[in-house]
Protein backbone atom coordinates (compact mmCIF):
# COMPACT_ATOMS: atom_id res chain seq x y z
CA UNK A 1 0.00 0.00 0.00
CA UNK A 2 1.42 3.36 -1.04
CA UNK A 3 2.07 5.91 1.68
CA UNK A 4 -0.07 9.06 1.57
CA UNK A 5 1.90 12.24 1.00
CA UNK A 6 1.51 15.05 3.47
CA UNK A 7 0.22 18.40 2.16
CA UNK A 8 3.76 19.78 2.46
CA UNK A 9 5.20 16.86 0.44
CA UNK A 10 2.55 17.34 -2.25
CA UNK A 11 3.34 21.06 -2.40
CA UNK A 12 7.07 20.29 -2.70
CA UNK A 13 6.43 17.81 -5.51
CA UNK A 14 4.23 20.31 -7.35
CA UNK A 15 6.92 23.00 -7.04
CA UNK A 16 9.54 20.58 -8.34
CA UNK A 17 7.40 19.66 -11.36
CA UNK A 18 6.81 23.35 -12.21
CA UNK A 19 10.51 24.07 -11.80
CA UNK A 20 11.44 21.13 -14.07
CA UNK A 21 8.99 22.29 -16.75
CA UNK A 22 10.47 25.81 -16.61
CA UNK A 23 14.04 24.44 -16.91
CA UNK A 24 13.07 22.24 -19.85
CA UNK A 25 11.56 25.22 -21.65
CA UNK A 26 14.54 27.48 -20.89
CA UNK A 27 17.01 24.83 -22.10
CA UNK A 28 15.06 24.28 -25.33
CA UNK A 29 15.03 28.04 -25.98
CA UNK A 30 18.76 28.39 -25.25
CA UNK A 31 19.65 25.53 -27.59
CA UNK A 32 17.46 26.65 -30.49
CA UNK A 33 18.51 29.10 -33.17
CA UNK A 34 16.26 31.90 -34.36
CA UNK A 35 14.87 29.66 -37.10
CA UNK A 36 13.46 27.25 -34.50
CA UNK A 37 15.98 24.49 -35.19
CA UNK A 38 18.06 22.93 -32.44
CA UNK A 39 21.72 23.82 -32.77
CA UNK A 40 23.26 20.36 -32.31
CA UNK A 41 22.51 16.83 -31.17
CA UNK A 42 22.82 16.61 -27.43
CA UNK A 43 21.21 15.66 -24.18
CA UNK A 44 21.03 17.89 -21.11
CA UNK A 45 20.81 16.12 -17.78
CA UNK A 46 20.06 17.47 -14.32
CA UNK A 47 22.10 16.21 -11.38
CA UNK A 48 22.76 17.19 -7.78
CA UNK A 49 20.21 18.11 -5.13
CA UNK A 50 17.55 19.09 -7.67
CA UNK A 51 17.76 15.67 -9.30
CA UNK A 52 17.84 13.82 -5.97
CA UNK A 53 14.88 15.82 -4.65
CA UNK A 54 16.64 17.10 -1.53
CA UNK A 55 16.99 20.70 -2.78
CA UNK A 56 16.44 23.75 -0.64
CA UNK A 57 16.38 27.51 -1.13
CA UNK A 58 20.16 27.61 -1.53
CA UNK A 59 20.42 24.85 -4.15
CA UNK A 60 21.89 25.63 -7.52
CA UNK A 61 21.15 24.10 -10.90
CA UNK A 62 23.70 21.45 -11.91
CA UNK A 63 23.56 20.42 -15.56
CA UNK A 64 25.52 18.01 -17.70
CA UNK A 65 25.63 18.45 -21.49
CA UNK A 66 26.35 15.29 -23.47
CA UNK A 67 27.17 15.67 -27.17
CA UNK A 68 28.91 13.48 -29.75
CA UNK A 69 32.21 15.35 -29.17
CA UNK A 70 33.64 17.36 -26.30
CA UNK A 71 34.00 20.56 -28.38
CA UNK A 72 30.29 20.35 -29.31
CA UNK A 73 29.38 19.81 -25.65
CA UNK A 74 31.57 22.77 -24.62
CA UNK A 75 29.79 25.09 -27.06
CA UNK A 76 26.35 23.97 -25.88
CA UNK A 77 27.36 24.32 -22.23
CA UNK A 78 28.48 27.89 -22.96
CA UNK A 79 25.05 28.65 -24.47
CA UNK A 80 23.32 27.38 -21.33
CA UNK A 81 25.61 29.39 -19.06
CA UNK A 82 25.14 32.55 -21.15
CA UNK A 83 21.36 32.08 -21.01
CA UNK A 84 21.51 31.69 -17.22
CA UNK A 85 19.84 28.29 -17.38
CA UNK A 86 22.35 26.50 -15.15
CA UNK A 87 24.79 27.47 -12.44
CA UNK A 88 27.22 24.59 -12.90
CA UNK A 89 27.25 23.17 -16.42
CA UNK A 90 29.60 20.29 -17.23
CA UNK A 91 30.34 19.36 -20.84
CA UNK A 92 31.16 15.76 -21.73
CA UNK A 93 31.43 13.66 -24.87
CA UNK A 94 29.07 10.79 -25.47
CA UNK A 95 31.88 8.23 -25.13
CA UNK A 96 33.00 9.69 -21.79
CA UNK A 97 29.42 9.78 -20.50
CA UNK A 98 28.87 6.15 -21.42
CA UNK A 99 32.13 5.23 -19.67
CA UNK A 100 31.06 7.15 -16.53
CA UNK A 101 28.57 4.42 -15.64
CA UNK A 102 31.51 2.09 -15.00
CA UNK A 103 34.01 4.67 -13.76
CA UNK A 104 36.23 3.86 -10.80
CA UNK A 105 35.14 7.27 -9.46
CA UNK A 106 32.13 7.08 -7.11
CA UNK A 107 31.33 10.68 -8.11
CA UNK A 108 30.81 9.78 -11.78
CA UNK A 109 28.92 6.56 -11.01
CA UNK A 110 26.61 8.47 -8.66
CA UNK A 111 26.10 11.27 -11.18
CA UNK A 112 25.29 8.73 -13.87
CA UNK A 113 22.75 6.99 -11.63
CA UNK A 114 20.93 10.15 -10.47
CA UNK A 115 20.87 12.16 -13.71
CA UNK A 116 17.44 13.24 -14.95
CA UNK A 117 17.07 14.02 -18.68
CA UNK A 118 15.72 17.54 -19.27
CA UNK A 119 16.35 17.91 -23.00
CA UNK A 120 17.27 15.67 -25.89
CA UNK A 121 17.91 16.28 -29.54
CA UNK A 122 18.88 12.87 -30.83
CA UNK A 123 21.18 11.94 -33.63
CA UNK A 124 22.19 8.51 -34.83
CA UNK A 125 24.09 6.89 -31.96
CA UNK A 126 23.23 9.51 -29.34
CA UNK A 127 21.36 7.48 -26.76
CA UNK A 128 22.65 8.76 -23.48
CA UNK A 129 20.00 8.36 -20.79
CA UNK A 130 21.37 7.74 -17.32
The 8 nearest C-alpha neighbors of each residue, nearest first, counted from 0:
[[1, 2, 3, 4, 5, 8, 9, 6],
 [2, 0, 3, 4, 5, 9, 8, 6],
 [1, 3, 4, 0, 5, 8, 9, 6],
 [4, 2, 1, 5, 0, 6, 9, 8],
 [5, 3, 8, 9, 2, 6, 7, 1],
 [4, 6, 8, 7, 9, 3, 10, 2],
 [7, 5, 9, 8, 10, 4, 11, 3],
 [6, 8, 10, 5, 9, 11, 4, 12],
 [9, 7, 11, 5, 10, 6, 4, 12],
 [8, 10, 6, 12, 11, 7, 4, 13],
 [9, 11, 7, 13, 8, 12, 6, 14],
 [12, 10, 8, 14, 9, 13, 7, 15],
 [13, 11, 15, 9, 14, 10, 8, 16],
 [12, 14, 10, 16, 15, 11, 9, 17],
 [15, 13, 11, 17, 12, 16, 18, 10],
 [14, 16, 18, 12, 13, 17, 19, 11],
 [15, 17, 19, 13, 18, 14, 12, 20],
 [18, 16, 20, 14, 19, 15, 21, 13],
 [17, 19, 15, 21, 16, 20, 14, 22],
 [20, 18, 22, 16, 21, 17, 15, 23],
 [21, 19, 23, 17, 18, 22, 16, 24],
 [20, 22, 18, 24, 19, 23, 25, 17],
 [23, 21, 25, 19, 24, 20, 26, 18],
 [24, 22, 20, 26, 117, 21, 25, 19],
 [23, 25, 27, 21, 22, 26, 28, 20],
 [26, 24, 22, 28, 27, 23, 29, 21],
 [27, 25, 29, 23, 28, 24, 22, 30],
 [26, 28, 24, 30, 25, 29, 31, 23],
 [27, 29, 25, 31, 26, 30, 24, 32],
 [30, 28, 26, 27, 31, 79, 25, 82],
 [31, 29, 27, 28, 37, 38, 26, 32],
 [32, 30, 37, 28, 36, 38, 29, 35],
 [31, 33, 34, 35, 36, 38, 37, 30],
 [32, 34, 35, 31, 36, 28, 37, 38],
 [33, 35, 32, 36, 31, 37, 38, 28],
 [36, 34, 33, 32, 31, 37, 28, 38],
 [37, 35, 31, 34, 32, 38, 33, 30],
 [38, 36, 31, 30, 39, 32, 35, 120],
 [37, 39, 31, 30, 32, 36, 40, 75],
 [40, 38, 37, 41, 120, 71, 30, 66],
 [41, 39, 120, 121, 122, 66, 42, 38],
 [42, 40, 66, 120, 65, 119, 39, 121],
 [41, 43, 119, 65, 118, 64, 120, 44],
 [44, 42, 64, 118, 117, 63, 116, 65],
 [43, 45, 116, 63, 115, 117, 62, 114],
 [44, 46, 62, 115, 114, 50, 61, 116],
 [47, 45, 114, 50, 61, 62, 113, 110],
 [46, 48, 50, 49, 61, 51, 45, 110],
 [47, 49, 54, 51, 53, 50, 52, 46],
 [50, 48, 54, 52, 51, 47, 53, 46],
 [49, 51, 46, 48, 47, 52, 45, 115],
 [52, 50, 48, 49, 53, 47, 113, 46],
 [53, 51, 49, 50, 54, 48, 15, 47],
 [52, 54, 48, 51, 49, 55, 50, 47],
 [55, 53, 48, 49, 58, 52, 56, 51],
 [54, 56, 58, 57, 53, 48, 49, 59],
 [55, 57, 58, 54, 59, 53, 49, 48],
 [56, 58, 55, 59, 54, 60, 48, 49],
 [59, 57, 55, 54, 56, 48, 60, 49],
 [58, 60, 86, 61, 57, 87, 85, 49],
 [59, 61, 85, 86, 87, 62, 58, 49],
 [62, 60, 87, 46, 45, 88, 47, 86],
 [63, 61, 88, 45, 44, 46, 87, 85],
 [62, 64, 89, 44, 88, 43, 90, 65],
 [65, 63, 43, 90, 72, 42, 89, 91],
 [64, 66, 91, 42, 41, 92, 93, 72],
 [67, 65, 41, 72, 92, 68, 93, 71],
 [66, 68, 93, 92, 125, 65, 69, 71],
 [69, 67, 92, 71, 66, 70, 72, 93],
 [68, 70, 92, 72, 71, 91, 73, 90],
 [71, 69, 73, 72, 68, 74, 92, 90],
 [72, 70, 74, 68, 69, 73, 66, 75],
 [71, 73, 90, 66, 69, 75, 70, 74],
 [74, 72, 70, 76, 90, 71, 75, 69],
 [75, 73, 77, 71, 76, 72, 70, 78],
 [74, 76, 78, 72, 77, 73, 71, 79],
 [75, 77, 73, 79, 78, 74, 88, 90],
 [76, 78, 80, 74, 75, 79, 81, 73],
 [79, 77, 75, 81, 76, 80, 82, 29],
 [80, 78, 82, 76, 84, 77, 81, 29],
 [79, 81, 83, 77, 82, 78, 85, 84],
 [82, 80, 78, 83, 79, 77, 84, 76],
 [81, 83, 79, 80, 84, 78, 29, 85],
 [84, 82, 80, 81, 85, 79, 86, 78],
 [83, 85, 79, 82, 80, 25, 26, 22],
 [86, 84, 60, 83, 87, 80, 88, 61],
 [85, 87, 60, 59, 61, 88, 80, 84],
 [86, 88, 61, 85, 62, 60, 89, 59],
 [89, 87, 62, 63, 76, 61, 85, 86],
 [88, 90, 63, 64, 62, 87, 91, 76],
 [91, 89, 64, 72, 73, 63, 76, 65],
 [92, 90, 65, 69, 72, 64, 95, 96],
 [93, 91, 69, 68, 66, 95, 94, 67],
 [92, 94, 67, 96, 95, 66, 65, 97],
 [93, 95, 97, 92, 96, 98, 67, 68],
 [96, 94, 98, 92, 97, 93, 99, 91],
 [97, 95, 99, 93, 98, 94, 92, 91],
 [96, 98, 94, 99, 95, 100, 93, 127],
 [97, 99, 95, 96, 100, 101, 102, 94],
 [100, 98, 102, 96, 101, 107, 97, 108],
 [99, 101, 108, 98, 111, 102, 97, 107],
 [102, 100, 99, 98, 108, 103, 97, 107],
 [103, 101, 99, 104, 100, 108, 98, 107],
 [102, 104, 105, 101, 108, 107, 99, 106],
 [105, 103, 102, 106, 107, 108, 99, 101],
 [104, 106, 108, 107, 109, 103, 102, 110],
 [107, 105, 109, 104, 108, 110, 111, 102],
 [108, 106, 110, 109, 99, 104, 105, 111],
 [109, 107, 105, 111, 100, 110, 106, 99],
 [110, 108, 112, 106, 111, 107, 105, 113],
 [111, 109, 107, 113, 112, 108, 114, 106],
 [110, 112, 108, 129, 109, 114, 100, 113],
 [111, 113, 109, 110, 114, 129, 108, 100],
 [114, 112, 110, 111, 109, 46, 115, 50],
 [115, 113, 46, 45, 111, 44, 129, 110],
 [114, 116, 45, 44, 50, 117, 113, 46],
 [117, 115, 44, 118, 43, 45, 114, 128],
 [118, 116, 23, 44, 43, 115, 45, 119],
 [119, 117, 43, 42, 116, 23, 27, 120],
 [120, 118, 42, 41, 121, 43, 117, 116],
 [119, 121, 40, 41, 42, 122, 118, 37],
 [122, 120, 40, 125, 119, 41, 123, 126],
 [121, 123, 125, 40, 124, 120, 41, 126],
 [122, 124, 125, 121, 126, 40, 67, 120],
 [123, 125, 126, 122, 121, 67, 127, 93],
 [126, 124, 122, 123, 121, 127, 67, 93],
 [127, 125, 124, 128, 121, 123, 122, 93],
 [126, 128, 125, 129, 93, 97, 42, 96],
 [129, 127, 126, 116, 115, 114, 42, 44],
 [128, 111, 114, 112, 127, 115, 113, 116]]
